[in-house]
Amino acid sequence: MLTMVRAIVRPEKIDDVLSALMDAGFPAVTKFNVAGRGKQRGIKIGEIHYDEIPKVMLICVVKDDDKDYVIKTIMESARTGKQGSFGDGKIFVSPVEEMYTISSGTKES
């Protein structure tokens, strides 16, 4: 079975996360820019309130056996400082029922 791991991380940590995944043997990643807010409901700097904060979302599909290692790799490389801080991001994990390669039309498992 396959698992989809979606990670939302700080833009300044994206190179660290991609490098860590590559070094760990997981080079296949889809990346795109997103914006949103977490529990803190945005951020206020001076008198200006930013409702949405820029982040980067990474998506990778891995074998179930590799899921925990990939999550650990992302967490360690995306965390700011030793303890981390608000806004470091989230990781979402979900099962992949089916996957197809468009060019060949083959179903992968």
Biopython code that builds the backbone (N, CA, C, O; Angstrom):
import numpy as np
from Bio.PDB.StructureBuilder import StructureBuilder

atoms = [
    (1, "MET", "N", (0.843, -1.188, 0.000)),
    (1, "MET", "CA", (0.000, 0.000, 0.000)),
    (1, "MET", "C", (0.886, 1.249, 0.000)),
    (1, "MET", "O", (2.010, 1.235, 0.503)),
    (2, "LEU", "N", (0.357, 2.313, -0.570)),
    (2, "LEU", "CA", (1.078, 3.575, -0.655)),
    (2, "LEU", "C", (0.442, 4.623, 0.245)),
    (2, "LEU", "O", (-0.748, 4.564, 0.555)),
    (3, "THR", "N", (1.257, 5.578, 0.653)),
    (3, "THR", "CA", (0.801, 6.649, 1.534)),
    (3, "THR", "C", (1.200, 7.989, 0.941)),
    (3, "THR", "O", (2.318, 8.154, 0.452)),
    (4, "MET", "N", (0.268, 8.956, 0.986)),
    (4, "MET", "CA", (0.577, 10.312, 0.553)),
    (4, "MET", "C", (0.913, 11.145, 1.782)),
    (4, "MET", "O", (0.155, 11.188, 2.751)),
    (5, "VAL", "N", (2.062, 11.804, 1.723)),
    (5, "VAL", "CA", (2.497, 12.682, 2.796)),
    (5, "VAL", "C", (2.477, 14.100, 2.233)),
    (5, "VAL", "O", (3.159, 14.403, 1.254)),
    (6, "ARG", "N", (1.681, 14.963, 2.869)),
    (6, "ARG", "CA", (1.610, 16.372, 2.479)),
    (6, "ARG", "C", (2.158, 17.191, 3.636)),
    (6, "ARG", "O", (1.682, 17.088, 4.766)),
    (7, "ALA", "N", (3.144, 17.990, 3.346)),
    (7, "ALA", "CA", (3.765, 18.815, 4.381)),
    (7, "ALA", "C", (3.664, 20.279, 3.988)),
    (7, "ALA", "O", (3.973, 20.657, 2.859)),
    (8, "ILE", "N", (3.228, 21.092, 4.935)),
    (8, "ILE", "CA", (3.192, 22.537, 4.741)),
    (8, "ILE", "C", (4.284, 23.107, 5.623)),
    (8, "ILE", "O", (4.258, 22.940, 6.843)),
    (9, "VAL", "N", (5.252, 23.785, 5.004)),
    (9, "VAL", "CA", (6.428, 24.262, 5.740)),
    (9, "VAL", "C", (6.709, 25.727, 5.424)),
    (9, "VAL", "O", (6.172, 26.296, 4.474)),
    (10, "ARG", "N", (7.564, 26.312, 6.248)),
    (10, "ARG", "CA", (7.997, 27.694, 6.029)),
    (10, "ARG", "C", (8.804, 27.783, 4.723)),
    (10, "ARG", "O", (9.593, 26.885, 4.428)),
    (11, "PRO", "N", (8.615, 28.841, 3.951)),
    (11, "PRO", "CA", (9.380, 28.990, 2.697)),
    (11, "PRO", "C", (10.894, 28.973, 2.909)),
    (11, "PRO", "O", (11.629, 28.458, 2.066)),
    (12, "GLU", "N", (11.362, 29.525, 4.016)),
    (12, "GLU", "CA", (12.804, 29.570, 4.252)),
    (12, "GLU", "C", (13.392, 28.215, 4.612)),
    (12, "GLU", "O", (14.613, 28.067, 4.649)),
    (13, "LYS", "N", (12.541, 27.213, 4.882)),
    (13, "LYS", "CA", (13.019, 25.870, 5.223)),
    (13, "LYS", "C", (12.918, 24.894, 4.051)),
    (13, "LYS", "O", (13.331, 23.741, 4.171)),
    (14, "ILE", "N", (12.378, 25.339, 2.931)),
    (14, "ILE", "CA", (12.100, 24.417, 1.827)),
    (14, "ILE", "C", (13.360, 23.767, 1.269)),
    (14, "ILE", "O", (13.343, 22.573, 0.970)),
    (15, "ASP", "N", (14.440, 24.506, 1.121)),
    (15, "ASP", "CA", (15.674, 23.919, 0.597)),
    (15, "ASP", "C", (16.217, 22.852, 1.546)),
    (15, "ASP", "O", (16.722, 21.823, 1.098)),
    (16, "ASP", "N", (16.116, 23.094, 2.853)),
    (16, "ASP", "CA", (16.562, 22.105, 3.836)),
    (16, "ASP", "C", (15.739, 20.827, 3.748)),
    (16, "ASP", "O", (16.279, 19.723, 3.806)),
    (17, "VAL", "N", (14.430, 20.990, 3.607)),
    (17, "VAL", "CA", (13.539, 19.822, 3.555)),
    (17, "VAL", "C", (13.777, 19.025, 2.269)),
    (17, "VAL", "O", (13.897, 17.801, 2.315)),
    (18, "LEU", "N", (13.845, 19.701, 1.140)),
    (18, "LEU", "CA", (14.072, 19.009, -0.134)),
    (18, "LEU", "C", (15.420, 18.293, -0.137)),
    (18, "LEU", "O", (15.534, 17.171, -0.631)),
    (19, "SER", "N", (16.424, 18.938, 0.409)),
    (19, "SER", "CA", (17.758, 18.323, 0.501)),
    (19, "SER", "C", (17.726, 17.080, 1.381)),
    (19, "SER", "O", (18.299, 16.048, 1.030)),
    (20, "ALA", "N", (17.056, 17.183, 2.523)),
    (20, "ALA", "CA", (16.965, 16.052, 3.452)),
    (20, "ALA", "C", (16.221, 14.879, 2.817)),
    (20, "ALA", "O", (16.621, 13.726, 2.978)),
    (21, "LEU", "N", (15.142, 15.173, 2.098)),
    (21, "LEU", "CA", (14.401, 14.101, 1.421)),
    (21, "LEU", "C", (15.251, 13.448, 0.329)),
    (21, "LEU", "O", (15.239, 12.227, 0.178)),
    (22, "MET", "N", (15.976, 14.252, -0.419)),
    (22, "MET", "CA", (16.854, 13.720, -1.469)),
    (22, "MET", "C", (17.922, 12.823, -0.846)),
    (22, "MET", "O", (18.157, 11.710, -1.317)),
    (23, "ASP", "N", (18.564, 13.311, 0.211)),
    (23, "ASP", "CA", (19.612, 12.538, 0.879)),
    (23, "ASP", "C", (19.067, 11.242, 1.486)),
    (23, "ASP", "O", (19.785, 10.249, 1.599)),
    (24, "ALA", "N", (17.783, 11.266, 1.875)),
    (24, "ALA", "CA", (17.159, 10.089, 2.470)),
    (24, "ALA", "C", (16.670, 9.098, 1.409)),
    (24, "ALA", "O", (16.191, 8.014, 1.741)),
    (25, "GLY", "N", (16.793, 9.476, 0.133)),
    (25, "GLY", "CA", (16.399, 8.571, -0.940)),
    (25, "GLY", "C", (14.979, 8.772, -1.447)),
    (25, "GLY", "O", (14.397, 7.871, -2.050)),
    (26, "PHE", "N", (14.415, 9.966, -1.202)),
    (26, "PHE", "CA", (13.052, 10.263, -1.648)),
    (26, "PHE", "C", (13.057, 11.533, -2.495)),
    (26, "PHE", "O", (12.637, 12.593, -2.030)),
    (27, "PRO", "N", (13.534, 11.428, -3.744)),
    (27, "PRO", "CA", (13.656, 12.611, -4.594)),
    (27, "PRO", "C", (12.339, 13.055, -5.246)),
    (27, "PRO", "O", (12.235, 14.197, -5.694)),
    (28, "ALA", "N", (11.342, 12.181, -5.305)),
    (28, "ALA", "CA", (10.088, 12.492, -6.001)),
    (28, "ALA", "C", (9.169, 13.309, -5.097)),
    (28, "ALA", "O", (8.547, 12.780, -4.175)),
    (29, "VAL", "N", (9.097, 14.614, -5.382)),
    (29, "VAL", "CA", (8.306, 15.532, -4.563)),
    (29, "VAL", "C", (7.626, 16.542, -5.471)),
    (29, "VAL", "O", (8.230, 17.032, -6.425)),
    (30, "THR", "N", (6.376, 16.852, -5.177)),
    (30, "THR", "CA", (5.674, 17.939, -5.850)),
    (30, "THR", "C", (5.642, 19.110, -4.882)),
    (30, "THR", "O", (5.338, 18.944, -3.701)),
    (31, "LYS", "N", (5.959, 20.301, -5.391)),
    (31, "LYS", "CA", (6.070, 21.487, -4.535)),
    (31, "LYS", "C", (5.240, 22.608, -5.126)),
    (31, "LYS", "O", (5.275, 22.849, -6.333)),
    (32, "PHE", "N", (4.487, 23.299, -4.267)),
    (32, "PHE", "CA", (3.821, 24.507, -4.730)),
    (32, "PHE", "C", (3.606, 25.483, -3.584)),
    (32, "PHE", "O", (3.518, 25.092, -2.420)),
    (33, "ASN", "N", (3.524, 26.752, -3.936)),
    (33, "ASN", "CA", (3.344, 27.811, -2.955)),
    (33, "ASN", "C", (1.883, 27.890, -2.535)),
    (33, "ASN", "O", (0.977, 27.803, -3.364)),
    (34, "VAL", "N", (1.671, 28.056, -1.239)),
    (34, "VAL", "CA", (0.330, 28.185, -0.688)),
    (34, "VAL", "C", (0.338, 29.344, 0.314)),
    (34, "VAL", "O", (1.397, 29.865, 0.665)),
    (35, "ALA", "N", (-0.831, 29.731, 0.760)),
    (35, "ALA", "CA", (-0.956, 30.741, 1.809)),
    (35, "ALA", "C", (-2.080, 30.309, 2.726)),
    (35, "ALA", "O", (-3.071, 29.728, 2.282)),
    (36, "GLY", "N", (-1.925, 30.592, 3.995)),
    (36, "GLY", "CA", (-2.969, 30.234, 4.941)),
    (36, "GLY", "C", (-2.613, 30.703, 6.333)),
    (36, "GLY", "O", (-1.706, 31.511, 6.530)),
    (37, "ARG", "N", (-3.349, 30.178, 7.288)),
    (37, "ARG", "CA", (-3.086, 30.533, 8.675)),
    (37, "ARG", "C", (-3.389, 29.337, 9.558)),
    (37, "ARG", "O", (-4.180, 28.462, 9.205)),
    (38, "GLY", "N", (-2.756, 29.319, 10.691)),
    (38, "GLY", "CA", (-2.977, 28.255, 11.658)),
    (38, "GLY", "C", (-3.729, 28.779, 12.862)),
    (38, "GLY", "O", (-4.526, 29.711, 12.760)),
    (39, "LYS", "N", (-3.465, 28.171, 13.995)),
    (39, "LYS", "CA", (-4.145, 28.551, 15.237)),
    (39, "LYS", "C", (-3.929, 30.005, 15.613)),
    (39, "LYS", "O", (-4.780, 30.625, 16.252)),
    (40, "GLN", "N", (-2.777, 30.548, 15.210)),
    (40, "GLN", "CA", (-2.463, 31.924, 15.582)),
    (40, "GLN", "C", (-3.279, 32.941, 14.787)),
    (40, "GLN", "O", (-3.225, 34.134, 15.084)),
    (41, "ARG", "N", (-4.031, 32.493, 13.785)),
    (41, "ARG", "CA", (-4.922, 33.349, 12.989)),
    (41, "ARG", "C", (-4.184, 34.473, 12.275)),
    (41, "ARG", "O", (-4.647, 35.614, 12.248)),
    (42, "GLY", "N", (-3.060, 34.151, 11.713)),
    (42, "GLY", "CA", (-2.272, 35.149, 11.009)),
    (42, "GLY", "C", (-1.207, 35.721, 11.925)),
    (42, "GLY", "O", (-0.871, 35.140, 12.957)),
    (43, "ILE", "N", (-0.686, 36.865, 11.530)),
    (43, "ILE", "CA", (0.374, 37.493, 12.321)),
    (43, "ILE", "C", (0.200, 39.011, 12.266)),
    (43, "ILE", "O", (-0.200, 39.561, 11.240)),
    (44, "LYS", "N", (0.503, 39.675, 13.371)),
    (44, "LYS", "CA", (0.422, 41.130, 13.416)),
    (44, "LYS", "C", (1.834, 41.685, 13.584)),
    (44, "LYS", "O", (2.555, 41.331, 14.517)),
    (45, "ILE", "N", (2.207, 42.559, 12.659)),
    (45, "ILE", "CA", (3.509, 43.225, 12.714)),
    (45, "ILE", "C", (3.223, 44.720, 12.756)),
    (45, "ILE", "O", (2.760, 45.307, 11.778)),
    (46, "GLY", "N", (3.502, 45.315, 13.887)),
    (46, "GLY", "CA", (3.145, 46.723, 14.070)),
    (46, "GLY", "C", (1.640, 46.858, 14.071)),
    (46, "GLY", "O", (0.943, 46.177, 14.825)),
    (47, "GLU", "N", (1.149, 47.728, 13.234)),
    (47, "GLU", "CA", (-0.299, 47.936, 13.126)),
    (47, "GLU", "C", (-0.931, 47.114, 12.002)),
    (47, "GLU", "O", (-2.145, 47.158, 11.805)),
    (48, "ILE", "N", (-0.112, 46.370, 11.270)),
    (48, "ILE", "CA", (-0.613, 45.612, 10.118)),
    (48, "ILE", "C", (-0.843, 44.158, 10.513)),
    (48, "ILE", "O", (0.024, 43.514, 11.104)),
    (49, "HIS", "N", (-2.032, 43.654, 10.174)),
    (49, "HIS", "CA", (-2.369, 42.258, 10.439)),
    (49, "HIS", "C", (-2.358, 41.486, 9.120)),
    (49, "HIS", "O", (-3.069, 41.833, 8.177)),
    (50, "TYR", "N", (-1.547, 40.443, 9.071)),
    (50, "TYR", "CA", (-1.474, 39.586, 7.890)),
    (50, "TYR", "C", (-2.322, 38.356, 8.163)),
    (50, "TYR", "O", (-1.975, 37.523, 9.000)),
    (51, "ASP", "N", (-3.437, 38.249, 7.449)),
    (51, "ASP", "CA", (-4.396, 37.174, 7.667)),
    (51, "ASP", "C", (-3.881, 35.843, 7.131)),
    (51, "ASP", "O", (-4.136, 34.792, 7.720)),
    (52, "GLU", "N", (-3.165, 35.887, 6.028)),
    (52, "GLU", "CA", (-2.622, 34.677, 5.417)),
    (52, "GLU", "C", (-1.109, 34.802, 5.334)),
    (52, "GLU", "O", (-0.569, 35.853, 4.989)),
    (53, "ILE", "N", (-0.445, 33.708, 5.656)),
    (53, "ILE", "CA", (1.012, 33.678, 5.687)),
    (53, "ILE", "C", (1.501, 32.752, 4.581)),
    (53, "ILE", "O", (0.966, 31.655, 4.423)),
    (54, "PRO", "N", (2.512, 33.169, 3.805)),
    (54, "PRO", "CA", (3.014, 32.303, 2.743)),
    (54, "PRO", "C", (3.700, 31.060, 3.308)),
    (54, "PRO", "O", (4.467, 31.140, 4.267)),
    (55, "LYS", "N", (3.412, 29.917, 2.701)),
    (55, "LYS", "CA", (4.019, 28.634, 3.056)),
    (55, "LYS", "C", (4.287, 27.877, 1.764)),
    (55, "LYS", "O", (3.914, 28.332, 0.683)),
    (56, "VAL", "N", (4.927, 26.734, 1.875)),
    (56, "VAL", "CA", (5.149, 25.855, 0.730)),
    (56, "VAL", "C", (4.584, 24.487, 1.088)),
    (56, "VAL", "O", (4.816, 23.982, 2.187)),
    (57, "MET", "N", (3.844, 23.889, 0.162)),
    (57, "MET", "CA", (3.322, 22.542, 0.378)),
    (57, "MET", "C", (4.120, 21.555, -0.467)),
    (57, "MET", "O", (4.345, 21.768, -1.658)),
    (58, "LEU", "N", (4.536, 20.484, 0.171)),
    (58, "LEU", "CA", (5.218, 19.386, -0.508)),
    (58, "LEU", "C", (4.320, 18.166, -0.464)),
    (58, "LEU", "O", (3.684, 17.892, 0.553)),
    (59, "ILE", "N", (4.268, 17.439, -1.561)),
    (59, "ILE", "CA", (3.503, 16.200, -1.619)),
    (59, "ILE", "C", (4.427, 15.106, -2.115)),
    (59, "ILE", "O", (5.109, 15.267, -3.127)),
    (60, "CYS", "N", (4.446, 13.994, -1.397)),
    (60, "CYS", "CA", (5.179, 12.829, -1.884)),
    (60, "CYS", "C", (4.382, 11.575, -1.547)),
    (60, "CYS", "O", (3.688, 11.509, -0.533)),
    (61, "VAL", "N", (4.498, 10.603, -2.411)),
    (61, "VAL", "CA", (3.833, 9.321, -2.215)),
    (61, "VAL", "C", (4.927, 8.285, -1.981)),
    (61, "VAL", "O", (5.852, 8.141, -2.781)),
    (62, "VAL", "N", (4.802, 7.569, -0.868)),
    (62, "VAL", "CA", (5.830, 6.606, -0.469)),
    (62, "VAL", "C", (5.181, 5.288, -0.062)),
    (62, "VAL", "O", (3.977, 5.225, 0.187)),
    (63, "LYS", "N", (5.983, 4.253, 0.001)),
    (63, "LYS", "CA", (5.504, 2.969, 0.507)),
    (63, "LYS", "C", (5.189, 3.106, 1.990)),
    (63, "LYS", "O", (5.834, 3.879, 2.698)),
    (64, "ASP", "N", (4.205, 2.362, 2.453)),
    (64, "ASP", "CA", (3.820, 2.430, 3.866)),
    (64, "ASP", "C", (5.004, 2.214, 4.794)),
    (64, "ASP", "O", (5.104, 2.851, 5.843)),
    (65, "ASP", "N", (5.898, 1.316, 4.407)),
    (65, "ASP", "CA", (7.063, 1.017, 5.246)),
    (65, "ASP", "C", (7.989, 2.224, 5.410)),
    (65, "ASP", "O", (8.733, 2.301, 6.388)),
    (66, "ASP", "N", (7.952, 3.162, 4.467)),
    (66, "ASP", "CA", (8.825, 4.329, 4.499)),
    (66, "ASP", "C", (8.173, 5.551, 5.133)),
    (66, "ASP", "O", (8.850, 6.550, 5.376)),
    (67, "LYS", "N", (6.881, 5.491, 5.401)),
    (67, "LYS", "CA", (6.109, 6.640, 5.871)),
    (67, "LYS", "C", (6.726, 7.298, 7.105)),
    (67, "LYS", "O", (6.955, 8.508, 7.105)),
    (68, "ASP", "N", (6.993, 6.534, 8.141)),
    (68, "ASP", "CA", (7.502, 7.106, 9.391)),
    (68, "ASP", "C", (8.863, 7.768, 9.199)),
    (68, "ASP", "O", (9.142, 8.802, 9.805)),
    (69, "TYR", "N", (9.704, 7.180, 8.365)),
    (69, "TYR", "CA", (11.029, 7.739, 8.102)),
    (69, "TYR", "C", (10.912, 9.068, 7.349)),
    (69, "TYR", "O", (11.631, 10.021, 7.649)),
    (70, "VAL", "N", (10.013, 9.125, 6.384)),
    (70, "VAL", "CA", (9.800, 10.358, 5.614)),
    (70, "VAL", "C", (9.256, 11.454, 6.529)),
    (70, "VAL", "O", (9.704, 12.598, 6.455)),
    (71, "ILE", "N", (8.307, 11.120, 7.378)),
    (71, "ILE", "CA", (7.745, 12.102, 8.316)),
    (71, "ILE", "C", (8.832, 12.620, 9.254)),
    (71, "ILE", "O", (8.923, 13.825, 9.490)),
    (72, "LYS", "N", (9.648, 11.730, 9.785)),
    (72, "LYS", "CA", (10.736, 12.136, 10.679)),
    (72, "LYS", "C", (11.722, 13.042, 9.952)),
    (72, "LYS", "O", (12.178, 14.040, 10.510)),
    (73, "THR", "N", (12.052, 12.700, 8.716)),
    (73, "THR", "CA", (12.979, 13.502, 7.915)),
    (73, "THR", "C", (12.432, 14.912, 7.701)),
    (73, "THR", "O", (13.163, 15.892, 7.841)),
    (74, "ILE", "N", (11.150, 15.014, 7.363)),
    (74, "ILE", "CA", (10.535, 16.324, 7.145)),
    (74, "ILE", "C", (10.512, 17.114, 8.451)),
    (74, "ILE", "O", (10.877, 18.290, 8.475)),
    (75, "MET", "N", (10.087, 16.473, 9.526)),
    (75, "MET", "CA", (10.005, 17.180, 10.813)),
    (75, "MET", "C", (11.352, 17.737, 11.244)),
    (75, "MET", "O", (11.450, 18.891, 11.662)),
    (76, "GLU", "N", (12.379, 16.924, 11.143)),
    (76, "GLU", "CA", (13.700, 17.353, 11.589)),
    (76, "GLU", "C", (14.257, 18.485, 10.728)),
    (76, "GLU", "O", (14.936, 19.377, 11.237)),
    (77, "SER", "N", (13.973, 18.453, 9.436)),
    (77, "SER", "CA", (14.538, 19.476, 8.560)),
    (77, "SER", "C", (13.680, 20.736, 8.475)),
    (77, "SER", "O", (14.189, 21.791, 8.094)),
    (78, "ALA", "N", (12.399, 20.659, 8.819)),
    (78, "ALA", "CA", (11.512, 21.819, 8.729)),
    (78, "ALA", "C", (11.404, 22.582, 10.045)),
    (78, "ALA", "O", (10.982, 23.738, 10.055)),
    (79, "ARG", "N", (11.774, 21.957, 11.139)),
    (79, "ARG", "CA", (11.646, 22.584, 12.461)),
    (79, "ARG", "C", (12.658, 23.708, 12.622)),
    (79, "ARG", "O", (13.821, 23.573, 12.242)),
    (80, "THR", "N", (12.197, 24.827, 13.192)),
    (80, "THR", "CA", (13.103, 25.933, 13.488)),
    (80, "THR", "C", (13.607, 25.782, 14.915)),
    (80, "THR", "O", (12.817, 25.664, 15.852)),
    (81, "GLY", "N", (14.912, 25.787, 15.073)),
    (81, "GLY", "CA", (15.510, 25.615, 16.391)),
    (81, "GLY", "C", (15.317, 24.205, 16.914)),
    (81, "GLY", "O", (14.780, 23.345, 16.216)),
    (82, "LYS", "N", (15.749, 23.969, 18.132)),
    (82, "LYS", "CA", (15.643, 22.623, 18.716)),
    (82, "LYS", "C", (14.214, 22.268, 19.090)),
    (82, "LYS", "O", (13.784, 21.130, 18.902)),
    (83, "GLN", "N", (13.474, 23.238, 19.621)),
    (83, "GLN", "CA", (12.113, 22.986, 20.087)),
    (83, "GLN", "C", (11.052, 23.293, 19.035)),
    (83, "GLN", "O", (9.899, 22.887, 19.183)),
    (84, "GLY", "N", (11.427, 23.999, 17.982)),
    (84, "GLY", "CA", (10.446, 24.415, 16.999)),
    (84, "GLY", "C", (9.675, 25.616, 17.495)),
    (84, "GLY", "O", (9.850, 26.050, 18.634)),
    (85, "SER", "N", (8.809, 26.159, 16.631)),
    (85, "SER", "CA", (7.987, 27.293, 17.037)),
    (85, "SER", "C", (6.703, 27.315, 16.233)),
    (85, "SER", "O", (6.560, 26.598, 15.243)),
    (86, "PHE", "N", (5.758, 28.160, 16.680)),
    (86, "PHE", "CA", (4.496, 28.281, 15.960)),
    (86, "PHE", "C", (4.781, 28.668, 14.518)),
    (86, "PHE", "O", (5.656, 29.490, 14.245)),
    (87, "GLY", "N", (4.037, 28.071, 13.601)),
    (87, "GLY", "CA", (4.202, 28.398, 12.197)),
    (87, "GLY", "C", (5.196, 27.525, 11.453)),
    (87, "GLY", "O", (5.451, 27.745, 10.269)),
    (88, "ASP", "N", (5.769, 26.523, 12.143)),
    (88, "ASP", "CA", (6.711, 25.627, 11.463)),
    (88, "ASP", "C", (6.007, 24.758, 10.430)),
    (88, "ASP", "O", (6.643, 24.298, 9.482)),
    (89, "GLY", "N", (4.716, 24.525, 10.593)),
    (89, "GLY", "CA", (3.965, 23.788, 9.588)),
    (89, "GLY", "C", (3.209, 22.603, 10.122)),
    (89, "GLY", "O", (3.118, 22.387, 11.330)),
    (90, "LYS", "N", (2.665, 21.836, 9.195)),
    (90, "LYS", "CA", (1.876, 20.638, 9.502)),
    (90, "LYS", "C", (2.216, 19.560, 8.493)),
    (90, "LYS", "O", (2.670, 19.839, 7.383)),
    (91, "ILE", "N", (1.984, 18.314, 8.905)),
    (91, "ILE", "CA", (2.133, 17.169, 8.008)),
    (91, "ILE", "C", (0.826, 16.399, 8.034)),
    (91, "ILE", "O", (0.302, 16.080, 9.102)),
    (92, "PHE", "N", (0.303, 16.105, 6.855)),
    (92, "PHE", "CA", (-0.935, 15.342, 6.721)),
    (92, "PHE", "C", (-0.614, 14.032, 6.013)),
    (92, "PHE", "O", (0.134, 14.017, 5.035)),
    (93, "VAL", "N", (-1.172, 12.949, 6.499)),
    (93, "VAL", "CA", (-0.889, 11.614, 5.956)),
    (93, "VAL", "C", (-2.214, 10.963, 5.576)),
    (93, "VAL", "O", (-3.168, 10.972, 6.354)),
    (94, "SER", "N", (-2.260, 10.395, 4.367)),
    (94, "SER", "CA", (-3.473, 9.700, 3.938)),
    (94, "SER", "C", (-3.112, 8.538, 3.016)),
    (94, "SER", "O", (-2.092, 8.570, 2.327)),
    (95, "PRO", "N", (-3.963, 7.511, 3.013)),
    (95, "PRO", "CA", (-3.693, 6.354, 2.148)),
    (95, "PRO", "C", (-3.943, 6.694, 0.678)),
    (95, "PRO", "O", (-4.790, 7.526, 0.350)),
    (96, "VAL", "N", (-3.194, 6.035, -0.188)),
    (96, "VAL", "CA", (-3.385, 6.175, -1.633)),
    (96, "VAL", "C", (-3.989, 4.868, -2.122)),
    (96, "VAL", "O", (-3.351, 3.818, -2.051)),
    (97, "GLU", "N", (-5.204, 4.933, -2.611)),
    (97, "GLU", "CA", (-5.890, 3.718, -3.055)),
    (97, "GLU", "C", (-5.388, 3.238, -4.409)),
    (97, "GLU", "O", (-5.212, 2.038, -4.619)),
    (98, "GLU", "N", (-5.159, 4.169, -5.325)),
    (98, "GLU", "CA", (-4.690, 3.808, -6.655)),
    (98, "GLU", "C", (-3.769, 4.908, -7.165)),
    (98, "GLU", "O", (-3.876, 6.068, -6.766)),
    (99, "MET", "N", (-2.848, 4.511, -8.073)),
    (99, "MET", "CA", (-1.937, 5.467, -8.695)),
    (99, "MET", "C", (-1.655, 4.996, -10.119)),
    (99, "MET", "O", (-1.412, 3.812, -10.355)),
    (100, "TYR", "N", (-1.688, 5.927, -11.059)),
    (100, "TYR", "CA", (-1.476, 5.609, -12.464)),
    (100, "TYR", "C", (-0.386, 6.503, -13.053)),
    (100, "TYR", "O", (-0.250, 7.669, -12.680)),
    (101, "THR", "N", (0.383, 5.939, -13.973)),
    (101, "THR", "CA", (1.340, 6.727, -14.738)),
    (101, "THR", "C", (0.647, 7.153, -16.030)),
    (101, "THR", "O", (0.192, 6.315, -16.809)),
    (102, "ILE", "N", (0.574, 8.445, -16.244)),
    (102, "ILE", "CA", (-0.169, 8.970, -17.389)),
    (102, "ILE", "C", (0.445, 8.538, -18.718)),
    (102, "ILE", "O", (-0.277, 8.134, -19.630)),
    (103, "SER", "N", (1.779, 8.620, -18.838)),
    (103, "SER", "CA", (2.416, 8.330, -20.135)),
    (103, "SER", "C", (2.181, 6.902, -20.602)),
    (103, "SER", "O", (1.958, 6.665, -21.790)),
    (104, "SER", "N", (2.230, 5.952, -19.680)),
    (104, "SER", "CA", (2.058, 4.546, -20.072)),
    (104, "SER", "C", (0.654, 4.031, -19.814)),
    (104, "SER", "O", (0.252, 3.011, -20.375)),
    (105, "GLY", "N", (-0.089, 4.722, -18.979)),
    (105, "GLY", "CA", (-1.435, 4.269, -18.645)),
    (105, "GLY", "C", (-1.439, 3.106, -17.654)),
    (105, "GLY", "O", (-2.488, 2.515, -17.398)),
    (106, "THR", "N", (-0.284, 2.779, -17.101)),
    (106, "THR", "CA", (-0.213, 1.629, -16.198)),
    (106, "THR", "C", (-0.577, 2.024, -14.770)),
    (106, "THR", "O", (-0.303, 3.131, -14.305)),
    (107, "LYS", "N", (-1.200, 1.075, -14.109)),
    (107, "LYS", "CA", (-1.542, 1.225, -12.703)),
    (107, "LYS", "C", (-0.352, 0.759, -11.881)),
    (107, "LYS", "O", (0.209, -0.308, -12.130)),
    (108, "GLU", "N", (0.028, 1.571, -10.897)),
    (108, "GLU", "CA", (1.144, 1.210, -10.027)),
    (108, "GLU", "C", (0.618, 0.784, -8.664)),
    (108, "GLU", "O", (-0.480, 1.156, -8.249)),
    (109, "SER", "N", (1.426, 0.003, -7.995)),
    (109, "SER", "CA", (1.001, -0.412, -6.653)),
    (109, "SER", "C", (2.095, -0.187, -5.648)),
    (109, "SER", "O", (1.917, -0.478, -4.465)),
]
sb = StructureBuilder()
sb.init_structure("model")
sb.init_model(0)
sb.init_chain("A")
sb.init_seg("    ")
for serial, (resi, resn, name, xyz) in enumerate(atoms, 1):
    if name == "N":
        sb.init_residue(resn, " ", resi, " ")
    sb.init_atom(name, np.array(xyz, "f"), 0.0, 1.0, " ", f" {name:<3s}", serial, name[0])
structure = sb.get_structure()
